[in-house]
């Protein structure tokens, strides 16, 4: 499964490079594009864009047809990471073993690079001639909803405004479902849209809700237990900032049990999908990953 994931991740990376080639390296504003490329090429598993292409494939479309919008989603994810690392947010100096964008280019260019990636993502979708106009509108609506105040940005708002404050489990899981889960749900829905299987969106959303919560809980566990070199950034950053996390509130063993429960729910849904072997293995891998 790892080799197949790496193969699909490499395909996403190659297409991102192709999409970024539109920017002139000699233009006076080229440092912004350089910062965009720097963050896009920092690595990562490309889980979200892989979910887009896989949901398209298993529901009768093709991975290739979904490739550009999958890359658009990865641009949105990367923009969020650039902004998350800024001093005004999480103040992280490293991302995936490399200096964060603002450490490499300065806070001003990092902010602009994140903004530019967000803008370019919607440009990529709206310009994709492999998709019908209806598909493009649906995809843009899906992505804009996932990013906004009722999605990723809203979840991040809850996070930063409640540092050091008591969290109950309901608010914590609500934050997770927005901050992390929204883009994962969007990924699966975008795949359904690319395959024109709108009837499968409710089921894909149910799967992604469970996967997204499990994914964030495991992230929080790894912030405590992971090898810093594998993780690519300092560990214990959440506790250092006095942030509420599932393991901090309920303990690591309870957090592992909750992630396993959510993963089992996701696997049960996947079992009803056609040709779902890779998706099942990916779901299990995300539960047991070490970074």
N, C-alpha and C positions, 0 to 999 in steps of 0.2 A: 504493500500500500504506500509506503514511504516513497519508493521510486516512482510510482504513478503520480503521487501528489507533486513530487519534484518536477516531473515531466510537464504536468499541467501548469505548475507555477512558472516554469521557464517559458511556456507559451504565452502566458499573461505578460511576463516581463518583456518578452520580445515585441509584443504588440504595443505595450506602453512606450517602448523606445521608438517605434514607428510613429505613434501618435505625437510624441514630443518632437519629432524631427521637423515639424512645421515651423519651429522657432529658429530665427536667424541668430547664430552665435556671435555675429559681428554687430548686431543692433545695439544701440546705446543702452537699452534696457535688458540686455541679455543676461545680466547677473540674476535677474528674477527667474528666468527659465532655467538657469544653471542650478539655482536653489531648488526649483521644482524637481528637476531630474535627480539631484542629489538625494532628496527624500524618497522619491519613487523607487530609486535603485538601492535603497538601504537594506533590502532583503525582506524577510517576513515570509510567511507560508502562503500568502495570497488566498486565504480561506474564503473570503467573501466573493471575490470574482470567480473562484473555482465553483462555488455553490451556484452562481448565476449560470455558468456554462453547463453544469451537471443537471440542474433542474430543466434547462432547455432540452438537453439531450434525452433524458429519461421520459419526457412527456412528448416526444415526437418531433422536436425541432433539431437543431444541430448546435454543437458547441461553437462552431465557427461563426454562425449567424449572431450569436450572443456575445461574441468576443469584445466588440467595441464598447457595448454598454457595461460589460463586466469590468473593463478597464476604467470606465467612467466612475463606477462605484469605488474602485480602488483609489482613484484620485480623491474622492470625497473622504475616504477613510484616512488617506495620507494627510490631507489638509487638516483633519481633526487632530492627528498626532502632532503635527507641527505646532498647532495652537495649544494643545495640551501641555507641551513641553516648555512653553514660554514662562518666564519668571512670574508673570501675573497669574498663572494657572498652577501647574504642578512643579514648575521650576526644575525640570530634569535636564541634566547636562549630556546624557547619553541616550541613544535610541538604537537598539539592535547592534550594540557594540561599537557604534560610531558616534562622534559628537552630534548632538542635536542640531537641527537646522539653524537655530538662533546662535549656537556656539560657533558654527562654521561660517555663517554669513552675517551675523548681527540680528538683533531683534526686529529692526525695521524691515529688512529684506525677507526674513522668515515670515513675518506677518503678511507681507505682500504675496509671497510665494504660496502661502496657504489660501489666501483669497483668490489668487489666480487659478489654482487647481480646482477650487470649487466652481469658478466660472467656466473653466474649460470642460469640466465634466458634462455640463448641460449642453455645451457646444457640440461635443462629441456625439451625444445621443441625438440631438436635433438634426445633425448632418449625416446620420447613418442611412444611406440609401438602400441597405439590405433590409430595412424595416419599413413597414407601412407607416403612413402618417398617424393612424390610430395607435399603433404600437408605440411610436415615439412619444405621443402625448401621454399615454398611459405610463410609460417608463419615467418621463419627467415628473409627472404627478406623484408616482410612487417614491421616487428619490427625494423630491423636495419635501414631501411629508415626513420621510424618515429622518431627514437632516434637521428639521425645524424645531420650534419650541415644544411641540408635542412629541418630538423624537429625540435624536441624539443631543442636540443643543439644550433641550429641556432637561434631559438627564444630567448633563454636565452642570447645569445651573443648580439643580438640587444638590449635587455633589459639593460644589464650591461654597454654597450658602449654608451648608450644614456641617462644616468641619468643626469637630469638637463638641457637637450637640448630640443628645441621645437619639438613636434611631430605633424604631420598631421594625419588625421583619417585613411588615406590609410596605412601609415607605422604602426600605432597602431594596426589596424586589421590584418595586415600581421604578426606582432609579436605575437598576440593572436593566430592566426591560426597555427603558428609553435610551440610556447612555450606550449600551452595548447591543442589546437585542434589536433595536430598531433597524440598524443596517443589515443585520443577519436576516431579519424577516424580509427586508427590502430585497436582499440578494435572491432569496428563494422566489419571491413574487416576480422579480424581473425575469428570472428564468422561465417561469410560467407564461409571462407576457410574450417573450421571444418565441416560445413554442405555440403561441395563440391558444393556450389551454387555460383560459380564464376560470374554468370550472374547478381547477385544481388549486386556485389561490387560497381558499379557506384551509384546506388540508396542509398546504405548504406553510401557512402562517402558524398553524398549530405545532408543526414540527419545529419551526424556527424559534418559536417562543420558548420551547423546552430547551433547545440547543443553546440559545443565546444566554439564558440564565445559567445553565451549566458551565458555559464557556467563561462567564465572568467570575463565577465562584472559583473555578480552577485557577483563573488568573490571580485572584486574591490569595489563594493558597500558595501559589508559586512565588508571590511577592514575599512570602515568609520562608518557604522551604527550598527554593530553587538555588542552583549553582549560579552565582552572579555572572560568570563567564558565559554560561549557556543562555542565561536570560538576556544578556546584552545591555543591562542597566542595573543600577544598585538595587539590592533587595531591601525589604523593610521600609520602603518609601512611604507606604500607606500609614504604617504605625508612626513613623517619624513626623508625618503631617497630621496625626491624630484623626485619620479618616475612619469612618465606620465601614466595616467589611463583614461579610458573612462569617469567616473564621474568627474575626476579632470578637464578634458578638456571641457566637454559638460554639466556638472551638473548632479546631482543624478536623477532628474526626466527624463531627456533625456536618461540617461543610462538605467533606468527602462523600458522606452518605447522601446528602441532598443532591450533589452533582450527579452521583450514580443513579439516583431515583429519576432525575430529570432526563438523563441520558437513556435510561430504559424506556421512558415514555416516548422519546424521539425515535428510538429504534423500533418500537412497536408500530409507530405511524409509517416509518420507512418500509417496513416489511410488506406493506400493501402496495408499494410502488413497483412498476416494471423495471427489471434489470437494475436493481438497486444495490448490487454488491459493493461497488466502490463507495456509495453514499453511506452504507452501513459501516464499512470499515473506517471511513473518515470520521463518522460520529463517535465510534469507539476510541479512535486515536486521540481525538480532542479531549476526551476524558482522562486519558492516561499519559498525556504529553508531559515532558519534563521542562519545557520552556515555551 
